[in-house]
Amino acid sequence: MFAQRKTINTTVSITGIGLHSGIYTKVALHPAPAGSGITFVRADLDGLRIPALQASTTALDYATTVGKDDVAVGTVEHLLSAIMACGITDVDIRIDGPEVPIVDGSSLPFMHLIDAAGVRTLGAEVPVLRIKKPIEIVDGDKSIRIAPANRLILKYKIDFNHPVIGRQSMQFDFNHDNFLKKIAPARTFGFMRDVEKLRAAGLARGGSVENCIVLDDQGVVNGELRFRDEFVRHKILDLLGDLALVGRPIVGEITASKAGHAMHSRFVEQILKAAAEQDEDLEPARVAGYAEA
């Protein structure tokens, strides 16, 4: 069984600064035909097309980047998370620079952008990937695992030695929970003690108190949290965005503990490897409500 392919109704755009590059860019989402997939288009480089697929993934230190022919688009995960949550399978993402704008550090601006564009079905279907056997990656105290299921469930645990964060856990069920309300508003976060190190490495040049939660050793320095457990909610947001690199809807019960973008990437690689070893069409399954936001 299959899910419906979807795109947006009309072109919409947003501008802003890149979290790591510090470069202002414009992103325009364009409707795309069935089967074209989610594709980044570098409008400033003769329209070079970079598919949002694991095979295109490059650097993964503090954000997810896709690239082709030595050209990259960085910090794609928050936009991809919104696209996944809305069930969009085909869209061209035209961008005139090297990094997706961070906006407020969450997926909420991108959800509003997609809502303004509208979503429509394309009269075609895409097989939903369901893994038949559990897959797990363990690296010290970090781990991520997927078990067979008939819908997408994301479970995440984090543990930071910080008075505001500490241990947090959350489960998000795509059939029953509301992404727009529960996950999309959760912002990325960073520690003041890491700023100099990041900037020395050419990162966080566009980071500010306007686009992420900033913490010192005692607490949050830039206002109130949107949720008490906003930090783990953002990890679920990141994971969903990284799962977009599978290239099709996926179902399963995913449990992550202290993971991050690099481990998410290795996990997607293992999922695709296992999928390639399965029977043709990978036992596709229809999932009611998969893409409800």
N, C-alpha and C positions, 0 to 999 in steps of 0.2 A: 504494500500500500504506500501511498505517497502524500506529500503535502503540496499545497498550491504554491506555484511560483508567484512572487509579488514584486512590484516596483512602486515608485511614487507617481503621483499624478502630474506634477509640474516641477519645474526647476526652482530651487530655493538656495539661499546662500547665507553664509555667516563669516565674519572676519574676527581676527584676534591674534594674540601673541603666542608663539610656541613656547612651551614650558622650558625646554632645554636649549633650543637654538636662540631664543630671544628675538626671532624674526616674525614680523607681522605677515600673515597670509590670509587669503580668501579661499574658502571652501564652498563649492557649489555642487549640490546634489542634482543629478540629471536622471530622468527616467531612462531605463535601458530595456532592450528586448529580452524575452525569455531565453535563458541559456547562456547569457553573457556573463553572469555572475557579478560579484562585487569587485569593482575595479577602480583603483586610484589612477588618475590621469594627470600627469605633470603638465599643466597648461603653460608653464613658463619654459618648458623644454620640448617643444614641438609635439606636445600631446603624447609623450611616452606613457604607455599603459603598463601598470604594475598590478597584477591580480592579487587580491587579498587572500592568499593561500599560504600554507605553511612552507611550501617550496620557495616562496619569495622572502621569507623571514631572514633578517640580518641581525643587527645588534639587539641585545635583550637585557641590558644591564638594569636600567631604571624605567624602561618603557618598551613597548613593542614597535618594531620598525619593519616595514616591508621594502624590498628593493629589487632592482633589475638593472643590469648593465652599469653598475657603479652609481646608480641614481636611487635615492631612497625617499621614503615618506615616514616620518617618525611620529610616535605617540598616537597611534591609530586606535588604541583599545577602547577609549571612551566613546568614540563615534561608532565603532563596530559593535559595541555592546548595545547601543540604542538601535542600530540597524537589525541586529539579531532579535532584540526584544519585540520589534515591530513586525517580525516575520518577513522582512525584505530579503529576497534572494538575488535580485538583479538591479544594480544601480551603478552609474558612473559617478565617481567622486573627483571632480576637477579641482585641483589645488595649484596655486601659483607660487609655491615655495616648498621647503623641505620638511615641514612639520604641521600636523593638524593643530589648530588653535586649542589652547587649554581651556579657554573661556572661564568658567568658574571652578574647574577642577572635577566636574561631575559629568554625567551623561544627560542631565536635565535639559540644557540648552539644545542638545541634538534631538531629544525627544520632542521638544516644542517645534523645532525646525521640521521634523518629519510630519508632525501633526498639521503644520501649516501647509505642507505639500500635499498631504493626503496619500493614502496607500490604496492600490488597486491590484486585483488579481490579473494574471496574464493568460489565463486559459491554457496553462501547461502545468505539469507536475514535476516534483523533484523527489527522489527517494530519500526517506529519512533514515539516517544511519543508526542501526542498533547493533552494538557489539554483543557477541554471543557469550564471551567468557570475560571474567574480570581482568583488568589491566592495572598494574600498580607500579609506581616509581617511588623508591625510598632513598633518601640521601641524608644520613644522620638522623636528626629529629624532624626533618622535613619529609612530607609524603603527599602523594595524590593518587587517587584510585577511582576507577569507574567499574560499577557492577551492572549487570543487565537489568533493565527496567523498561516499562512501557511509556514512560514520560521522562522529562528532564527534571532532575532534582539536584541542586547544588548545596553542599554542606561545607562550611569553611570554619576553621579554627585558627586563631592567632594568639601569640603570647609575647608581649613586649614588656621589658622591665621598665615600665613607665607608669606613674601614678594615675594617669588619665586613661591609658589603654589597658594594660594588664592582659588578662585572659578574656577573650571574647569568642563567641561561636554563634553561628546562625545557619538556618536551613531555609532555602528558597525553592519553592515548588512552582514550576511554570504553569501547571494546570490550575492552581488554586490561589496563588499569590499575585499581587499587583506590582509589577516592575516599576511603573511610573511613580508610585507612592513609596515603595519600600526600598528600592535599590538605586534608581536613577539619581536622586538628589545627593547621594553619598560622595563626598569629595576626596580627592587624593590628599595625602598628608606627608609632611617632612619635618625633620628636626633641625633646629638652628645650628646645632653642633656639627652637622654634616655639610652646611652650606659652602664653606671654604673649600672643602675637599671636592665637592661636586663641581664647583665653578672652575677649580684648577684642572679638572678633567674635561672642561668644555660643556658642562651640563648645568641645568637649573638657571640659565642666564635670563629666562623670562619668568622665573618663579617670584611670587610676591604674596602678600597677605590677602590679595584680591582673588587669587586663583588656587589656593590650597590651604589646608589646615596646617598652621605652623605651631610647632611645639618647642618649648625650652625644657629644661630638666624638671620643672615643677608643674607645667600645665600648658594649656592652649593660650597663645599670646594674641590671637586675632578674633576674638568674639566667641559666641556660643556655638556649640555643636548642633547640627541638624537632627541627629539621633545620638542617644547615649552610646550606642555601639556603631557609630558611623564608620569606624575604621574597618571592621570586619565586613560591613555592608559594601564598602568600596572594593574590598578584595573579591567579593562575589561579582561585582561589576566588572572588574579587570578580567576575571576568569571567563566570564561570558564573552567579552570582547575577543579574548585570545582563542576561544573555541570557534569563533567565526572562521578562523584559518583552516578548519576542517573542510570548508567549502560546500557544506550542506547542513541542513538541520540534523541534530544528533539527540538521541535519547539515552538515558542511563542515569544511575545514581552516582554522582561524583562527590567524593569526600576528599577535601584538601586540608592539610595541616602545615602551617608556616611556609607554604609554598609561595612562589612569586612568578614573575614573567618568564624567567629562564626555565623553571621547572614546568610551567604551563606549556612552553614550547616543546620541551622533550616529551611531555605527555601527549600532545597533539601528534607528534611524530610516531609515537607508539600506537596510538589509535589508528592512524592511517596505515601503518604497517600491518596491524591485525586485520583491518578492513580489507586490505589487498589480498590477504590469505583466505578470506572467507569466500563463500559462493558468490557468483555473479549477482549483482544488485544488492548484496550485503544485507539480505533479509530486511528490506525496508518495511517500516511500520507507520501507519497513520496515527497521529497523536492529536486528539481533540484539544483545542485551546493552546497548542504549543506556542503560538506567537502572540498570545494576548499580552498587552502592555499593562 
